[in-house]
C-alpha cells in the first residue's frame, strides 16, 4: 500500500501542542465551571492559574509553526476557497456523504471553516481572558462584558471541539495522518480527490 | 504535480471567517450588557421550569455556584461542629450546633449577589444575629474588627465591628428554609446580606475579635474589604439589603 506524505514533523507538533494546551484549557474550565467537578477538585486559585497559563500559551505553537514552510503552505491552503469548497459545503448541508459530491483538495471546506473559526475564537478567548485577568487594564464594566463573551464562547467552543474530535474518531486514517504524517493513497483519493501532494 | 492547484486562485474565505469571528467577539463585548440582561431574564425563568437542571450549567443560568478554595472540605454535623468566639472579649465561648439553634433566630429574604455577576433572587436565610453572639461574649473597648475562620482550613473573612453589628448580618444555620447543607457552607456559615457573597464565609468555625481589620482570603487577592453590593469592586449591582 502506498503511503503519501501529508504532514511534516513541524505541522504535527503544532497540532499536538495546540491540542494539549486546548485540552488543559477545556479541562480546567470544566473544573472551574461545572459545580460537581468544582466540588471534586476545589483548589480554585491553582486551577485558575493553570487555566490562565495554558490560555496564554495557546497561540504560541501556531506562531512557532510559521517558521516551517510546510505549515505556512497549509495556512495558504486553509485560507483559499475554490468552487469545489462551495460544492462540499452544500453537500454537507444536504447530509450527502458520497465522496464524489464532496470534492476537496488538501483540506476540505469543513476543515477550512473550522480552522479559521477556531483561530478567531481562540484569540477572542485570549482577549476576553486577559481582560478578566488584568482587571486594571480595562474599566470594570468591560470585565463583566468580557466574562459574558468568555463564558458563552467557551460553551460554543466546547461543542465545536467535540465535533472536531468526534469526526477524527470516526476517521482512523485521518488520525493516522496526523499521528505519523502519511496517509494511504486510497484514502487520499477518496477524501481529498483534488489534493496533489 | 498540478501546476495550478485549485487553492492558489481561490478567494480568501478563511481570512474572512477568522476576522469575522474576531469582529463578532469584539461586538459581543460591546453589546454584552443588554444581551446579558435579556439572557438572564430568559434563562432565569427557564431554569425555574427545568426539571433536568441543565440550564444551571449555562452561563447566567441562575442558581448558586460552588466555589471552594480548598482541596477538600471536611464534613461537620451536630456532633462535631463547634463555633468559637474569642479574641478581645471578656467571655470567650464555644457553641455547639444545638446551642446555636437554641438562641433566638432571625429569618430574612433577600437577593444574593456574587461579585462574579450571578444573582439569586429572594433567598431565605435564617440564623443567629452576629450582634447577639458579640453581646454575649462582651466585646472589649479597644476592639474594632472581626476575623472569621473556616473549617475548610483556608478561607478567612473580616468585618469591622460596626458592620458586624448590623441587624442583617447572621450566623446562618438555614437557607431556603432547610438546614444548610455542606455544599452551601453548612452546617453554619456567615451571612452578610448587604455585601457581595464572598463576605458570607462558608463553613464558619471561628470568630475572633481583633483591633484592626485583617483582609480575608479574597481580599488578599484584590477584592474590596468593604464589599457593599453596588458600591464596591467597581460594580453597580442593585443593593441587596
Interface residues (C-beta under 8 A of the other chain):
Chain A: X33 X34 X35 X38 X39 X41 X42 X43 X44 X45 X76 X77 X78 X79 X80 X81 X82 X83 X84 X85 X105 X106 X112 X113 X115 X116 X117 X119 X120 X121 X123 X124 X127 X128 X131 X135 X139 X140 X141 X142 X143 X144 X145 X146 X147 X148 X149 X151 X152 X153 X155 X194 X196
Chain B: X1 X2 X5 X6 X7 X8 X9 X10 X11 X12 X13 X14 X15 X16 X17 X18 X19 X20 X21 X22 X24 X25 X26 X28 X29 X30 X32 X33 X35 X36 X56 X57 X58 X59 X60 X65 X66 X67 X68 X69 X70 X71 X72 X73 X116 X117 X183 X221 X222 X233 X234 X235
